[in-house]
Every structure is written in C-alpha cells, then in structure tokens.
Amino acid sequence: MNQPISYKKLTIKEGEDAFKLDQLIEKCRQAMGENFLAMGWTFKKIRDGKHFAALLGGDYPNPTFEAYIATKRFSRATVYSWIRIYELFVEKFKVDKQRLIEAGWASLHYLLPIVDDKNYDEWLTKAEALSLSDVRAEIKAIKSNRLEEDEKDPIVELVDNLTKVITIEFSTDENRTKLAIQKVISKWLSKHKFYEQNR
C-alpha cells in the first residue's frame, strides 16, 4: 500500500522535473489515443480486405483474421473492440478523433453496448469528463435500472446476451459468429426451459 506523502516546499528544480514528467505523460496519453484509433482503422482494413490471407502466407491452409490477430499477440476482444470503436464513433457517428482520444479506449469500450444514434454524444461527454470507474458506475446504474424496469424478463436477457456477442465478439467468420450465438441461445434455453410453459 502506498504511504501518504508528506508535502514539503519544492525546489525550483523539483517543480520543473515534476512538470516535465507530467508533460511526458500527456504526450504518451495523446499517442496512445492516436494509436488505438490507428489500430482500429488498420485492423479493419486488413479484415475487410482479407489481407490477412496474404500476410499469413502458405503456413496457414485456411487463413483467418483471428489467426492473423494471434500472430500479433493481441486478444481478439481487444482488436474487435478497436475496430468497433472506429466503425461506430468515427465512421457512423463522425465524432472528432480528439474527443475519442480524450475519452480513452477503455471508456469507449464500455460504451459500445449502450450507445446509439440518440445518446452517443451524451455518453461521450461523460466519458471525456469522468474517470473510467465513474463511467463504469454510470453504465452499471443504467443497466440496473433497465433490469428493474424489465423485471428480469428472460427474453430481454436473451436479447442482451446476443447483443453482447454481436457487438463485442463479432467476427467476419460466419461459422464462428453462428457458434457464439448458438452458445448463448443454448445456455438461455437450458436456464429458462420452462419459460414458454409458465407464460
């Protein structure tokens, strides 16, 4: 656990050093923001143009985008999140990239399942102003309110789970997407096997 710092009067040199380090953090934060947007754009181009087949070469008899992601040592969820953020906020909503950099990748990732044409600007403003933990708390409160309103309707649960699969785990590999959706439906059916009988 961090010990509290006892503050003393800083020397001019200590103040200058602290300011330089803070400026370096700001530059790195800006670069990280630019990089996740560039990664989203680039991975999207590789996926949509099927360039992964040429990049994987003859070592892969059935080259897939997921195999290409693995060669770069990124998780599929992260790469698909970068792509989805780029598609949704840059291409669809036409948001200025500097706003996305300010909001940060992690907050934007958590916004993916809840933003739409009507509320994206409001949520983006929150993501720019609030910490990641505060953004997550706001989202949790919204989801909690929805659950109460829906009285935990099993159909709403199924739709929410399918939305997560399609939003976060979406893949251009049709079989992979079908398997993910089948898994959600199968799990839901086993959990709610008497739903139809008790309606």
Summary of the structure (lengths in Angstrom):
residues: 199
radius of gyration: 21.7
end to end distance: 53.0
largest distance: 76.0
contacts: 484
relative contact order: 0.08
helix: 73%
strand: 0%
